[in-house]
C-alpha cells in the first residue's frame, strides 16, 4: 500500500493499493479548512478517467482480435 498525505494546505493525499489485475483500492484526503479541494470530485474524476482508459484498451483488444 502506498500513502501520501497532502504536503500543502491546498493539496491532496492519496493512498492506493493494487489488488490483482482488476481492482484498485483508493483513499483521498484533504484538509477541511481548504475550500479549493474536494476529495469526492478528485476521486470521481480519477474513476471516470480510469473507465475511459479501460474502454480504450478494450477497443484495442477488439481490433487486435479482428486482425
N, C-alpha and C positions, 0 to 999 in steps of 0.2 A: 504494500500500500504506500502511496506517495501522498504527502501532505505539504501544503504551503499556506501559511497564514498570510493575510493581507499585510504587506510591509509598509503601506501608506494608509492614511486615514480614509482616502477615497479609492482604495483598491479592493481586490477580491482575493480570497484564499480558496484554494481548490484542493480537494482530496479525491483521488480516484484509484480504483483498483480494477485491473483487467482480470476477468474471471472466465476463462475459456475463450472460445473464438467469437461468441455472440453476446457477451454481457460485459458491461462497464458499470461498476458502482461508483457514484459520484456524490460529493458533498461540496456545496459552495457556501462560503461565509463572507460577510461584510460587517462593517461597523454600523450599528443602528443610527449613530449620530450623523452619518453622511446621507444627504438627500439625493446625491448623484448616482448611487449604486443601488442595484436591486437584484438580489440573488435569484429570484424567481425568473426575471427576464433573462438573466445570464444563462441559467440552466435551460430554459425553454429554447433560447437561441442556439445553444450547443446541441440539444437534442434534434432540433429541426435541421441543423447543418449536417449532423451525422446521418439522419434519414435521407437527406439529399445525396450524400456521398454513397451510401449503400445502394440507393436506387440507380445511380450512375454505374456503380460496379456491377450490379445485376444486368444492366443493359449491355455492358461489355461482355459479360459471360454469355449472354444470348447470342451476340454477334459472333463470338468465337466458336460456338457450337454450330452455327449456321454455315460457317466457312469450311 
